[in-house]
Amino acid sequence: MREAYNIYMNALSISGPERGAPAPHPAHHAAVAVGTMADAVRRALAEDRAEDDITTRWAVPDGIHARARVVARQDGVIAGTAIPAEVYRQLGSDVVVTEHVRDGDRVQTGQDLLTLAGPAREIITGERTALNFLQRMSGIATTAAAFAEAVAGLPVRILDTRKTAPGLRAFDKAAVAAGGADNHRLDLAAMVLLKENHIAAAGGVSAAIAAVRACNTRGVAVEVEVESTVQAIEALRAGVEWIMLDNMSIEDMRHIVALRGPEGPRLEASGSITLDTVRAVAETGVDAISVGAITHSAPAFDLSLLLTPTAPADGGHPARVG
């Protein structure tokens, strides 16, 4: 994911495409690496004690086979479709998972997303782990899509933040991309982002920028967060690739966009932006809008797994094995 993310960051940088140009399709820049997926699924199954599912082992006869459908209970955008197959692979079962949708697809209430066939016990044991990933990622994708749609037609990009679930950042950011929004910083090493506490500890905006410049032998992009027009003007004079306008009024953002001019740094709006306010913010002329709520407050996508028993594996009577 790191290599793909660096390609994406180059596209967003000040030396990248002309300001206002459409972003590259985000699905090409945020796929979850196979190893990352396997590790996360392994941890989730261990957390759930899947190897000792006493309810299923005691209640469900050994040898029962079943078919199951994962069904959408709401309209939205799907993400995480490859994860159920990895869940059942790690359970070591003979469950066959068939995907009927791909990440980024729009789905409707009642639509079948995946079907499963195999031992009933294994289907049930892996159900919650598979659905947890699907529900979280699809909820984020659906929320990201709503923000992207709210600014449709305007030359602005919706960005996520590092406000992700610990240990699941790759999944959260992949879901954002599936929803049609863009990924911002992957981690603390991806770029410099001077926020209020850095600025306070460094002694001011100019001092913080100067200190970073003295150390920036990597040539990474530098962004500085400002909270007032005074700080914004200071950052404009110092010269950085990005300036984040944090919790500013619409009027102040318009003023800074005008001061920036055609050759100045790119401007990112941030801070308590909602679906009700995001278009007005976009209309100020900023280049990007970051929304932490896309990942930290997205409601889980509503879906269900519905199972229908078929027959014992050997065609005979099922035996109960504890």
NUDRENGU-633590 format. One record per residue (C-alpha): residue number from 1; residue in three letters; x, y, z. Coordinates in steps of 0.05 Angstrom, whole numbers, always signed. Example, Ala and Ser with C-alpha at 12.3 -4.5 7.8 and 13.67 -1.06 7.14 Angstrom:
# NUDRENGU-633590
<rec><n>1</n><res>ala</res><u>+246</u><v>-90</v><w>+156</w></rec>
<rec><n>2</n><res>ser</res><u>+273</u><v>-21</v><w>+143</w></rec>
//
This chain:
# NUDRENGU-633590
<rec><n>1</n><res>met</res><u>+0</u><v>+0</v><w>+0</w></rec>
<rec><n>2</n><res>arg</res><u>+58</u><v>+48</v><w>+14</w></rec>
<rec><n>3</n><res>glu</res><u>+81</u><v>+50</v><w>-59</w></rec>
<rec><n>4</n><res>ala</res><u>+11</u><v>+62</v><w>-84</w></rec>
<rec><n>5</n><res>tyr</res><u>+1</u><v>+116</v><w>-31</w></rec>
<rec><n>6</n><res>asn</res><u>+64</u><v>+152</v><w>-52</w></rec>
<rec><n>7</n><res>ile</res><u>+39</u><v>+153</v><w>-124</w></rec>
<rec><n>8</n><res>tyr</res><u>-25</u><v>+184</v><w>-99</w></rec>
<rec><n>9</n><res>met</res><u>+11</u><v>+236</v><w>-56</w></rec>
<rec><n>10</n><res>asn</res><u>+53</u><v>+257</v><w>-116</w></rec>
<rec><n>11</n><res>ala</res><u>-12</u><v>+268</v><w>-155</w></rec>
<rec><n>12</n><res>leu</res><u>-37</u><v>+313</v><w>-99</w></rec>
<rec><n>13</n><res>ser</res><u>+28</u><v>+352</v><w>-91</w></rec>
<rec><n>14</n><res>ile</res><u>+37</u><v>+424</v><w>-113</w></rec>
<rec><n>15</n><res>ser</res><u>+79</u><v>+399</v><w>-172</w></rec>
<rec><n>16</n><res>gly</res><u>+24</u><v>+351</v><w>-193</w></rec>
<rec><n>17</n><res>pro</res><u>-35</u><v>+361</v><w>-240</w></rec>
<rec><n>18</n><res>glu</res><u>-63</u><v>+430</v><w>-251</w></rec>
<rec><n>19</n><res>arg</res><u>-103</u><v>+456</v><w>-193</w></rec>
<rec><n>20</n><res>gly</res><u>-175</u><v>+434</v><w>-199</w></rec>
<rec><n>21</n><res>ala</res><u>-160</u><v>+374</v><w>-244</w></rec>
<rec><n>22</n><res>pro</res><u>-198</u><v>+311</v><w>-226</w></rec>
<rec><n>23</n><res>ala</res><u>-164</u><v>+263</v><w>-179</w></rec>
<rec><n>24</n><res>pro</res><u>-139</u><v>+196</v><w>-204</w></rec>
<rec><n>25</n><res>his</res><u>-190</u><v>+141</v><w>-191</w></rec>
<rec><n>26</n><res>pro</res><u>-180</u><v>+128</v><w>-117</w></rec>
<rec><n>27</n><res>ala</res><u>-191</u><v>+53</v><w>-122</w></rec>
<rec><n>28</n><res>his</res><u>-123</u><v>+48</v><w>-156</w></rec>
<rec><n>29</n><res>his</res><u>-89</u><v>+78</v><w>-95</w></rec>
<rec><n>30</n><res>ala</res><u>-116</u><v>+45</v><w>-33</w></rec>
<rec><n>31</n><res>ala</res><u>-122</u><v>-30</v><w>-41</w></rec>
<rec><n>32</n><res>val</res><u>-108</u><v>-69</v><w>+22</w></rec>
<rec><n>33</n><res>ala</res><u>-45</u><v>-111</v><w>+14</w></rec>
<rec><n>34</n><res>val</res><u>-57</u><v>-186</v><w>+19</w></rec>
<rec><n>35</n><res>gly</res><u>-10</u><v>-193</v><w>+79</w></rec>
<rec><n>36</n><res>thr</res><u>-44</u><v>-136</v><w>+115</w></rec>
<rec><n>37</n><res>met</res><u>-112</u><v>-168</v><w>+104</w></rec>
<rec><n>38</n><res>ala</res><u>-88</u><v>-236</v><w>+128</w></rec>
<rec><n>39</n><res>asp</res><u>-58</u><v>-207</v><w>+191</w></rec>
<rec><n>40</n><res>ala</res><u>-120</u><v>-168</v><w>+209</w></rec>
<rec><n>41</n><res>val</res><u>-166</u><v>-228</v><w>+197</w></rec>
<rec><n>42</n><res>arg</res><u>-120</u><v>-271</v><w>+239</w></rec>
<rec><n>43</n><res>arg</res><u>-124</u><v>-222</v><w>+297</w></rec>
<rec><n>44</n><res>ala</res><u>-200</u><v>-216</v><w>+290</w></rec>
<rec><n>45</n><res>leu</res><u>-211</u><v>-292</v><w>+291</w></rec>
<rec><n>46</n><res>ala</res><u>-165</u><v>-299</v><w>+351</w></rec>
<rec><n>47</n><res>glu</res><u>-202</u><v>-243</v><w>+387</w></rec>
<rec><n>48</n><res>asp</res><u>-267</u><v>-280</v><w>+374</w></rec>
<rec><n>49</n><res>arg</res><u>-239</u><v>-347</v><w>+398</w></rec>
<rec><n>50</n><res>ala</res><u>-263</u><v>-378</v><w>+333</w></rec>
<rec><n>51</n><res>glu</res><u>-225</u><v>-442</v><w>+348</w></rec>
<rec><n>52</n><res>asp</res><u>-271</u><v>-454</v><w>+408</w></rec>
<rec><n>53</n><res>asp</res><u>-341</u><v>-433</v><w>+384</w></rec>
<rec><n>54</n><res>ile</res><u>-378</u><v>-474</v><w>+435</w></rec>
<rec><n>55</n><res>thr</res><u>-447</u><v>-449</v><w>+415</w></rec>
<rec><n>56</n><res>thr</res><u>-441</u><v>-471</v><w>+344</w></rec>
<rec><n>57</n><res>arg</res><u>-403</u><v>-536</v><w>+360</w></rec>
<rec><n>58</n><res>trp</res><u>-455</u><v>-557</v><w>+411</w></rec>
<rec><n>59</n><res>ala</res><u>-518</u><v>-534</v><w>+375</w></rec>
<rec><n>60</n><res>val</res><u>-504</u><v>-548</v><w>+302</w></rec>
<rec><n>61</n><res>pro</res><u>-498</u><v>-621</v><w>+280</w></rec>
<rec><n>62</n><res>asp</res><u>-431</u><v>-639</v><w>+249</w></rec>
<rec><n>63</n><res>gly</res><u>-437</u><v>-654</v><w>+174</w></rec>
<rec><n>64</n><res>ile</res><u>-493</u><v>-606</v><w>+160</w></rec>
<rec><n>65</n><res>his</res><u>-480</u><v>-566</v><w>+96</w></rec>
<rec><n>66</n><res>ala</res><u>-514</u><v>-500</v><w>+81</w></rec>
<rec><n>67</n><res>arg</res><u>-519</u><v>-442</v><w>+33</w></rec>
<rec><n>68</n><res>ala</res><u>-519</u><v>-371</v><w>+57</w></rec>
<rec><n>69</n><res>arg</res><u>-530</u><v>-302</v><w>+28</w></rec>
<rec><n>70</n><res>val</res><u>-501</u><v>-236</v><w>+52</w></rec>
<rec><n>71</n><res>val</res><u>-556</u><v>-186</v><w>+38</w></rec>
<rec><n>72</n><res>ala</res><u>-556</u><v>-110</v><w>+38</w></rec>
<rec><n>73</n><res>arg</res><u>-607</u><v>-80</v><w>+86</w></rec>
<rec><n>74</n><res>gln</res><u>-597</u><v>-9</v><w>+59</w></rec>
<rec><n>75</n><res>asp</res><u>-575</u><v>+28</v><w>-3</w></rec>
<rec><n>76</n><res>gly</res><u>-502</u><v>+48</v><w>-6</w></rec>
<rec><n>77</n><res>val</res><u>-431</u><v>+33</v><w>-29</w></rec>
<rec><n>78</n><res>ile</res><u>-396</u><v>-32</v><w>-15</w></rec>
<rec><n>79</n><res>ala</res><u>-325</u><v>-44</v><w>+8</w></rec>
<rec><n>80</n><res>gly</res><u>-287</u><v>-102</v><w>+37</w></rec>
<rec><n>81</n><res>thr</res><u>-314</u><v>-155</v><w>-9</w></rec>
<rec><n>82</n><res>ala</res><u>-250</u><v>-196</v><w>-11</w></rec>
<rec><n>83</n><res>ile</res><u>-247</u><v>-205</v><w>+65</w></rec>
<rec><n>84</n><res>pro</res><u>-300</u><v>-260</v><w>+76</w></rec>
<rec><n>85</n><res>ala</res><u>-261</u><v>-308</v><w>+31</w></rec>
<rec><n>86</n><res>glu</res><u>-199</u><v>-295</v><w>+73</w></rec>
<rec><n>87</n><res>val</res><u>-239</u><v>-307</v><w>+137</w></rec>
<rec><n>88</n><res>tyr</res><u>-261</u><v>-376</v><w>+114</w></rec>
<rec><n>89</n><res>arg</res><u>-193</u><v>-392</v><w>+85</w></rec>
<rec><n>90</n><res>gln</res><u>-163</u><v>-382</v><w>+153</w></rec>
<rec><n>91</n><res>leu</res><u>-217</u><v>-423</v><w>+187</w></rec>
<rec><n>92</n><res>gly</res><u>-191</u><v>-480</v><w>+144</w></rec>
<rec><n>93</n><res>ser</res><u>-260</u><v>-496</v><w>+120</w></rec>
<rec><n>94</n><res>asp</res><u>-289</u><v>-517</v><w>+53</w></rec>
<rec><n>95</n><res>val</res><u>-334</u><v>-457</v><w>+50</w></rec>
<rec><n>96</n><res>val</res><u>-338</u><v>-428</v><w>-20</w></rec>
<rec><n>97</n><res>val</res><u>-349</u><v>-353</v><w>-23</w></rec>
<rec><n>98</n><res>thr</res><u>-376</u><v>-322</v><w>-87</w></rec>
<rec><n>99</n><res>glu</res><u>-374</u><v>-246</v><w>-93</w></rec>
<rec><n>100</n><res>his</res><u>-431</u><v>-214</v><w>-133</w></rec>
<rec><n>101</n><res>val</res><u>-406</u><v>-143</v><w>-124</w></rec>
<rec><n>102</n><res>arg</res><u>-339</u><v>-108</v><w>-123</w></rec>
<rec><n>103</n><res>asp</res><u>-312</u><v>-53</v><w>-78</w></rec>
<rec><n>104</n><res>gly</res><u>-341</u><v>+14</v><w>-99</w></rec>
<rec><n>105</n><res>asp</res><u>-405</u><v>-16</v><w>-127</w></rec>
<rec><n>106</n><res>arg</res><u>-470</u><v>+17</v><w>-109</w></rec>
<rec><n>107</n><res>val</res><u>-521</u><v>-32</v><w>-81</w></rec>
<rec><n>108</n><res>gln</res><u>-594</u><v>-29</v><w>-62</w></rec>
<rec><n>109</n><res>thr</res><u>-634</u><v>-56</v><w>-4</w></rec>
<rec><n>110</n><res>gly</res><u>-647</u><v>-131</v><w>-12</w></rec>
<rec><n>111</n><res>gln</res><u>-590</u><v>-142</v><w>-60</w></rec>
<rec><n>112</n><res>asp</res><u>-546</u><v>-204</v><w>-52</w></rec>
<rec><n>113</n><res>leu</res><u>-474</u><v>-184</v><w>-41</w></rec>
<rec><n>114</n><res>leu</res><u>-442</u><v>-252</v><w>-32</w></rec>
<rec><n>115</n><res>thr</res><u>-463</u><v>-324</v><w>-28</w></rec>
<rec><n>116</n><res>leu</res><u>-430</u><v>-379</v><w>+13</w></rec>
<rec><n>117</n><res>ala</res><u>-435</u><v>-454</v><w>+8</w></rec>
<rec><n>118</n><res>gly</res><u>-404</u><v>-506</v><w>+53</w></rec>
<rec><n>119</n><res>pro</res><u>-404</u><v>-534</v><w>+124</w></rec>
<rec><n>120</n><res>ala</res><u>-457</u><v>-498</v><w>+166</w></rec>
<rec><n>121</n><res>arg</res><u>-413</u><v>-497</v><w>+228</w></rec>
<rec><n>122</n><res>glu</res><u>-357</u><v>-460</v><w>+193</w></rec>
<rec><n>123</n><res>ile</res><u>-404</u><v>-411</v><w>+159</w></rec>
<rec><n>124</n><res>ile</res><u>-434</u><v>-392</v><w>+226</w></rec>
<rec><n>125</n><res>thr</res><u>-368</u><v>-388</v><w>+263</w></rec>
<rec><n>126</n><res>gly</res><u>-339</u><v>-339</v><w>+212</w></rec>
<rec><n>127</n><res>glu</res><u>-402</u><v>-299</v><w>+203</w></rec>
<rec><n>128</n><res>arg</res><u>-390</u><v>-243</v><w>+253</w></rec>
<rec><n>129</n><res>thr</res><u>-317</u><v>-232</v><w>+235</w></rec>
<rec><n>130</n><res>ala</res><u>-334</u><v>-228</v><w>+161</w></rec>
<rec><n>131</n><res>leu</res><u>-393</u><v>-181</v><w>+172</w></rec>
<rec><n>132</n><res>asn</res><u>-355</u><v>-136</v><w>+220</w></rec>
<rec><n>133</n><res>phe</res><u>-304</u><v>-119</v><w>+166</w></rec>
<rec><n>134</n><res>leu</res><u>-358</u><v>-112</v><w>+112</w></rec>
<rec><n>135</n><res>gln</res><u>-403</u><v>-68</v><w>+156</w></rec>
<rec><n>136</n><res>arg</res><u>-348</u><v>-21</v><w>+178</w></rec>
<rec><n>137</n><res>met</res><u>-316</u><v>-13</v><w>+109</w></rec>
<rec><n>138</n><res>ser</res><u>-382</u><v>-7</v><w>+72</w></rec>
<rec><n>139</n><res>gly</res><u>-406</u><v>+45</v><w>+123</w></rec>
<rec><n>140</n><res>ile</res><u>-344</u><v>+86</v><w>+110</w></rec>
<rec><n>141</n><res>ala</res><u>-350</u><v>+78</v><w>+35</w></rec>
<rec><n>142</n><res>thr</res><u>-423</u><v>+100</v><w>+37</w></rec>
<rec><n>143</n><res>thr</res><u>-406</u><v>+161</v><w>+80</w></rec>
<rec><n>144</n><res>ala</res><u>-348</u><v>+180</v><w>+34</w></rec>
<rec><n>145</n><res>ala</res><u>-393</u><v>+174</v><w>-26</w></rec>
<rec><n>146</n><res>ala</res><u>-444</u><v>+221</v><w>+6</w></rec>
<rec><n>147</n><res>phe</res><u>-391</u><v>+275</v><w>+17</w></rec>
<rec><n>148</n><res>ala</res><u>-363</u><v>+266</v><w>-53</w></rec>
<rec><n>149</n><res>glu</res><u>-433</u><v>+273</v><w>-83</w></rec>
<rec><n>150</n><res>ala</res><u>-446</u><v>+335</v><w>-41</w></rec>
<rec><n>151</n><res>val</res><u>-390</u><v>+372</v><w>-78</w></rec>
<rec><n>152</n><res>ala</res><u>-402</u><v>+342</v><w>-147</w></rec>
<rec><n>153</n><res>gly</res><u>-384</u><v>+389</v><w>-204</w></rec>
<rec><n>154</n><res>leu</res><u>-336</u><v>+431</v><w>-162</w></rec>
<rec><n>155</n><res>pro</res><u>-259</u><v>+427</v><w>-170</w></rec>
<rec><n>156</n><res>val</res><u>-247</u><v>+403</v><w>-99</w></rec>
<rec><n>157</n><res>arg</res><u>-226</u><v>+337</v><w>-68</w></rec>
<rec><n>158</n><res>ile</res><u>-255</u><v>+305</v><w>-6</w></rec>
<rec><n>159</n><res>leu</res><u>-199</u><v>+277</v><w>+38</w></rec>
<rec><n>160</n><res>asp</res><u>-198</u><v>+230</v><w>+97</w></rec>
<rec><n>161</n><res>thr</res><u>-153</u><v>+238</v><w>+159</w></rec>
<rec><n>162</n><res>arg</res><u>-114</u><v>+195</v><w>+207</w></rec>
<rec><n>163</n><res>lys</res><u>-176</u><v>+189</v><w>+251</w></rec>
<rec><n>164</n><res>thr</res><u>-181</u><v>+115</v><w>+237</w></rec>
<rec><n>165</n><res>ala</res><u>-192</u><v>+53</v><w>+280</w></rec>
<rec><n>166</n><res>pro</res><u>-125</u><v>+32</v><w>+311</w></rec>
<rec><n>167</n><res>gly</res><u>-96</u><v>-25</v><w>+270</w></rec>
<rec><n>168</n><res>leu</res><u>-147</u><v>-18</v><w>+214</w></rec>
<rec><n>169</n><res>arg</res><u>-122</u><v>+45</v><w>+178</w></rec>
<rec><n>170</n><res>ala</res><u>-108</u><v>+8</v><w>+113</w></rec>
<rec><n>171</n><res>phe</res><u>-179</u><v>-18</v><w>+112</w></rec>
<rec><n>172</n><res>asp</res><u>-210</u><v>+49</v><w>+131</w></rec>
<rec><n>173</n><res>lys</res><u>-172</u><v>+86</v><w>+77</w></rec>
<rec><n>174</n><res>ala</res><u>-187</u><v>+32</v><w>+25</w></rec>
<rec><n>175</n><res>ala</res><u>-261</u><v>+41</v><w>+42</w></rec>
<rec><n>176</n><res>val</res><u>-255</u><v>+117</v><w>+33</w></rec>
<rec><n>177</n><res>ala</res><u>-226</u><v>+106</v><w>-36</w></rec>
<rec><n>178</n><res>ala</res><u>-281</u><v>+56</v><w>-54</w></rec>
<rec><n>179</n><res>gly</res><u>-332</u><v>+111</v><w>-37</w></rec>
<rec><n>180</n><res>gly</res><u>-300</u><v>+159</v><w>-85</w></rec>
<rec><n>181</n><res>ala</res><u>-263</u><v>+205</v><w>-37</w></rec>
<rec><n>182</n><res>asp</res><u>-187</u><v>+211</v><w>-31</w></rec>
<rec><n>183</n><res>asn</res><u>-135</u><v>+190</v><w>+20</w></rec>
<rec><n>184</n><res>his</res><u>-93</u><v>+242</v><w>+56</w></rec>
<rec><n>185</n><res>arg</res><u>-34</u><v>+223</v><w>+100</w></rec>
<rec><n>186</n><res>leu</res><u>-24</u><v>+149</v><w>+108</w></rec>
<rec><n>187</n><res>asp</res><u>+19</u><v>+158</v><w>+170</w></rec>
<rec><n>188</n><res>leu</res><u>+66</u><v>+206</v><w>+205</w></rec>
<rec><n>189</n><res>ala</res><u>+123</u><v>+193</v><w>+156</w></rec>
<rec><n>190</n><res>ala</res><u>+82</u><v>+207</v><w>+93</w></rec>
<rec><n>191</n><res>met</res><u>+89</u><v>+283</v><w>+95</w></rec>
<rec><n>192</n><res>val</res><u>+100</u><v>+340</v><w>+143</w></rec>
<rec><n>193</n><res>leu</res><u>+36</u><v>+368</v><w>+173</w></rec>
<rec><n>194</n><res>leu</res><u>+50</u><v>+423</v><w>+224</w></rec>
<rec><n>195</n><res>lys</res><u>-10</u><v>+427</v><w>+271</w></rec>
<rec><n>196</n><res>glu</res><u>-25</u><v>+474</v><w>+328</w></rec>
<rec><n>197</n><res>asn</res><u>+16</u><v>+437</v><w>+380</w></rec>
<rec><n>198</n><res>his</res><u>+77</u><v>+433</v><w>+334</w></rec>
<rec><n>199</n><res>ile</res><u>+70</u><v>+508</v><w>+321</w></rec>
<rec><n>200</n><res>ala</res><u>+62</u><v>+524</v><w>+395</w></rec>
<rec><n>201</n><res>ala</res><u>+122</u><v>+482</v><w>+415</w></rec>
<rec><n>202</n><res>ala</res><u>+165</u><v>+509</v><w>+358</w></rec>
<rec><n>203</n><res>gly</res><u>+150</u><v>+582</v><w>+374</w></rec>
<rec><n>204</n><res>gly</res><u>+103</u><v>+601</v><w>+317</w></rec>
<rec><n>205</n><res>val</res><u>+86</u><v>+587</v><w>+245</w></rec>
<rec><n>206</n><res>ser</res><u>+149</u><v>+615</v><w>+213</w></rec>
<rec><n>207</n><res>ala</res><u>+195</u><v>+582</v><w>+265</w></rec>
<rec><n>208</n><res>ala</res><u>+162</u><v>+514</v><w>+255</w></rec>
<rec><n>209</n><res>ile</res><u>+168</u><v>+519</v><w>+179</w></rec>
<rec><n>210</n><res>ala</res><u>+241</u><v>+541</v><w>+183</w></rec>
<rec><n>211</n><res>ala</res><u>+258</u><v>+483</v><w>+230</w></rec>
<rec><n>212</n><res>val</res><u>+226</u><v>+433</v><w>+183</w></rec>
<rec><n>213</n><res>arg</res><u>+261</u><v>+462</v><w>+122</w></rec>
<rec><n>214</n><res>ala</res><u>+328</u><v>+454</v><w>+157</w></rec>
<rec><n>215</n><res>cys</res><u>+315</u><v>+379</v><w>+165</w></rec>
<rec><n>216</n><res>asn</res><u>+275</u><v>+362</v><w>+103</w></rec>
<rec><n>217</n><res>thr</res><u>+328</u><v>+326</v><w>+63</w></rec>
<rec><n>218</n><res>arg</res><u>+275</u><v>+277</v><w>+38</w></rec>
<rec><n>219</n><res>gly</res><u>+239</u><v>+331</v><w>-1</w></rec>
<rec><n>220</n><res>val</res><u>+171</u><v>+312</v><w>+26</w></rec>
<rec><n>221</n><res>ala</res><u>+112</u><v>+359</v><w>+20</w></rec>
<rec><n>222</n><res>val</res><u>+100</u><v>+407</v><w>+77</w></rec>
<rec><n>223</n><res>glu</res><u>+31</u><v>+429</v><w>+102</w></rec>
<rec><n>224</n><res>val</res><u>+17</u><v>+477</v><w>+158</w></rec>
<rec><n>225</n><res>glu</res><u>-48</u><v>+484</v><w>+197</w></rec>
<rec><n>226</n><res>val</res><u>-71</u><v>+555</v><w>+211</w></rec>
<rec><n>227</n><res>glu</res><u>-129</u><v>+580</v><w>+253</w></rec>
<rec><n>228</n><res>ser</res><u>-132</u><v>+654</v><w>+232</w></rec>
<rec><n>229</n><res>thr</res><u>-121</u><v>+699</v><w>+173</w></rec>
<rec><n>230</n><res>val</res><u>-59</u><v>+726</v><w>+208</w></rec>
<rec><n>231</n><res>gln</res><u>-29</u><v>+656</v><w>+212</w></rec>
<rec><n>232</n><res>ala</res><u>-50</u><v>+642</v><w>+140</w></rec>
<rec><n>233</n><res>ile</res><u>-14</u><v>+704</v><w>+114</w></rec>
<rec><n>234</n><res>glu</res><u>+48</u><v>+684</v><w>+153</w></rec>
<rec><n>235</n><res>ala</res><u>+45</u><v>+614</v><w>+121</w></rec>
<rec><n>236</n><res>leu</res><u>+35</u><v>+644</v><w>+52</w></rec>
<rec><n>237</n><res>arg</res><u>+96</u><v>+688</v><w>+60</w></rec>
<rec><n>238</n><res>ala</res><u>+138</u><v>+630</v><w>+86</w></rec>
<rec><n>239</n><res>gly</res><u>+119</u><v>+587</v><w>+27</w></rec>
<rec><n>240</n><res>val</res><u>+94</u><v>+516</v><w>+36</w></rec>
<rec><n>241</n><res>glu</res><u>+60</u><v>+466</v><w>-10</w></rec>
<rec><n>242</n><res>trp</res><u>-5</u><v>+462</v><w>+30</w></rec>
<rec><n>243</n><res>ile</res><u>-41</u><v>+506</v><w>+81</w></rec>
<rec><n>244</n><res>met</res><u>-97</u><v>+476</v><w>+123</w></rec>
<rec><n>245</n><res>leu</res><u>-151</u><v>+526</v><w>+142</w></rec>
<rec><n>246</n><res>asp</res><u>-177</u><v>+498</v><w>+208</w></rec>
<rec><n>247</n><res>asn</res><u>-246</u><v>+516</v><w>+233</w></rec>
<rec><n>248</n><res>met</res><u>-248</u><v>+581</v><w>+193</w></rec>
<rec><n>249</n><res>ser</res><u>-309</u><v>+619</v><w>+171</w></rec>
<rec><n>250</n><res>ile</res><u>-333</u><v>+618</v><w>+99</w></rec>
<rec><n>251</n><res>glu</res><u>-314</u><v>+692</v><w>+93</w></rec>
<rec><n>252</n><res>asp</res><u>-243</u><v>+680</v><w>+119</w></rec>
<rec><n>253</n><res>met</res><u>-233</u><v>+622</v><w>+73</w></rec>
<rec><n>254</n><res>arg</res><u>-254</u><v>+663</v><w>+13</w></rec>
<rec><n>255</n><res>his</res><u>-207</u><v>+718</v><w>+34</w></rec>
<rec><n>256</n><res>ile</res><u>-148</u><v>+671</v><w>+39</w></rec>
<rec><n>257</n><res>val</res><u>-164</u><v>+639</v><w>-28</w></rec>
<rec><n>258</n><res>ala</res><u>-161</u><v>+709</v><w>-59</w></rec>
<rec><n>259</n><res>leu</res><u>-95</u><v>+724</v><w>-24</w></rec>
<rec><n>260</n><res>arg</res><u>-65</u><v>+658</v><w>-47</w></rec>
<rec><n>261</n><res>gly</res><u>-70</u><v>+675</v><w>-120</w></rec>
<rec><n>262</n><res>pro</res><u>-60</u><v>+627</v><w>-179</w></rec>
<rec><n>263</n><res>glu</res><u>+11</u><v>+606</v><w>-161</w></rec>
<rec><n>264</n><res>gly</res><u>+5</u><v>+599</v><w>-86</w></rec>
<rec><n>265</n><res>pro</res><u>+1</u><v>+536</v><w>-43</w></rec>
<rec><n>266</n><res>arg</res><u>-59</u><v>+490</v><w>-44</w></rec>
<rec><n>267</n><res>leu</res><u>-111</u><v>+502</v><w>+9</w></rec>
<rec><n>268</n><res>glu</res><u>-146</u><v>+450</v><w>+51</w></rec>
<rec><n>269</n><res>ala</res><u>-207</u><v>+465</v><w>+93</w></rec>
<rec><n>270</n><res>ser</res><u>-217</u><v>+425</v><w>+156</w></rec>
<rec><n>271</n><res>gly</res><u>-255</u><v>+425</v><w>+221</w></rec>
<rec><n>272</n><res>ser</res><u>-327</u><v>+404</v><w>+238</w></rec>
<rec><n>273</n><res>ile</res><u>-349</u><v>+400</v><w>+165</w></rec>
<rec><n>274</n><res>thr</res><u>-414</u><v>+364</v><w>+154</w></rec>
<rec><n>275</n><res>leu</res><u>-456</u><v>+342</v><w>+95</w></rec>
<rec><n>276</n><res>asp</res><u>-498</u><v>+405</v><w>+107</w></rec>
<rec><n>277</n><res>thr</res><u>-438</u><v>+452</v><w>+103</w></rec>
<rec><n>278</n><res>val</res><u>-388</u><v>+418</v><w>+56</w></rec>
<rec><n>279</n><res>arg</res><u>-414</u><v>+448</v><w>-9</w></rec>
<rec><n>280</n><res>ala</res><u>-411</u><v>+519</v><w>+18</w></rec>
<rec><n>281</n><res>val</res><u>-339</u><v>+506</v><w>+40</w></rec>
<rec><n>282</n><res>ala</res><u>-322</u><v>+477</v><w>-29</w></rec>
<rec><n>283</n><res>glu</res><u>-351</u><v>+539</v><w>-63</w></rec>
<rec><n>284</n><res>thr</res><u>-299</u><v>+583</v><w>-28</w></rec>
<rec><n>285</n><res>gly</res><u>-247</u><v>+558</v><w>-77</w></rec>
<rec><n>286</n><res>val</res><u>-206</u><v>+513</v><w>-32</w></rec>
<rec><n>287</n><res>asp</res><u>-172</u><v>+454</v><w>-65</w></rec>
<rec><n>288</n><res>ala</res><u>-189</u><v>+401</v><w>-15</w></rec>
<rec><n>289</n><res>ile</res><u>-234</u><v>+388</v><w>+45</w></rec>
<rec><n>290</n><res>ser</res><u>-214</u><v>+339</v><w>+99</w></rec>
<rec><n>291</n><res>val</res><u>-269</u><v>+305</v><w>+139</w></rec>
<rec><n>292</n><res>gly</res><u>-250</u><v>+262</v><w>+198</w></rec>
<rec><n>293</n><res>ala</res><u>-322</u><v>+239</v><w>+207</w></rec>
<rec><n>294</n><res>ile</res><u>-317</u><v>+197</v><w>+144</w></rec>
<rec><n>295</n><res>thr</res><u>-276</u><v>+146</v><w>+184</w></rec>
<rec><n>296</n><res>his</res><u>-288</u><v>+161</v><w>+257</w></rec>
<rec><n>297</n><res>ser</res><u>-363</u><v>+169</v><w>+256</w></rec>
<rec><n>298</n><res>ala</res><u>-390</u><v>+130</v><w>+196</w></rec>
<rec><n>299</n><res>pro</res><u>-449</u><v>+87</v><w>+216</w></rec>
<rec><n>300</n><res>ala</res><u>-441</u><v>+13</v><w>+203</w></rec>
<rec><n>301</n><res>phe</res><u>-472</u><v>-11</v><w>+139</w></rec>
<rec><n>302</n><res>asp</res><u>-534</u><v>-53</v><w>+152</w></rec>
<rec><n>303</n><res>leu</res><u>-529</u><v>-123</v><w>+124</w></rec>
<rec><n>304</n><res>ser</res><u>-546</u><v>-194</v><w>+143</w></rec>
<rec><n>305</n><res>leu</res><u>-523</u><v>-265</v><w>+131</w></rec>
<rec><n>306</n><res>leu</res><u>-582</u><v>-312</v><w>+119</w></rec>
<rec><n>307</n><res>leu</res><u>-567</u><v>-387</v><w>+122</w></rec>
<rec><n>308</n><res>thr</res><u>-607</u><v>-445</v><w>+94</w></rec>
<rec><n>309</n><res>pro</res><u>-586</u><v>-517</v><w>+112</w></rec>
<rec><n>310</n><res>thr</res><u>-580</u><v>-565</v><w>+53</w></rec>
<rec><n>311</n><res>ala</res><u>-556</u><v>-635</v><w>+72</w></rec>
<rec><n>312</n><res>pro</res><u>-505</u><v>-675</v><w>+113</w></rec>
<rec><n>313</n><res>ala</res><u>-438</u><v>-680</v><w>+78</w></rec>
<rec><n>314</n><res>asp</res><u>-444</u><v>-755</v><w>+68</w></rec>
<rec><n>315</n><res>gly</res><u>-518</u><v>-756</v><w>+52</w></rec>
<rec><n>316</n><res>gly</res><u>-534</u><v>-794</v><w>+116</w></rec>
<rec><n>317</n><res>his</res><u>-560</u><v>-772</v><w>+183</w></rec>
<rec><n>318</n><res>pro</res><u>-520</u><v>-717</v><w>+217</w></rec>
<rec><n>319</n><res>ala</res><u>-483</u><v>-736</v><w>+279</w></rec>
<rec><n>320</n><res>arg</res><u>-475</u><v>-689</v><w>+338</w></rec>
<rec><n>321</n><res>val</res><u>-403</u><v>-682</v><w>+358</w></rec>
<rec><n>322</n><res>gly</res><u>-384</u><v>-637</v><w>+416</w></rec>
//
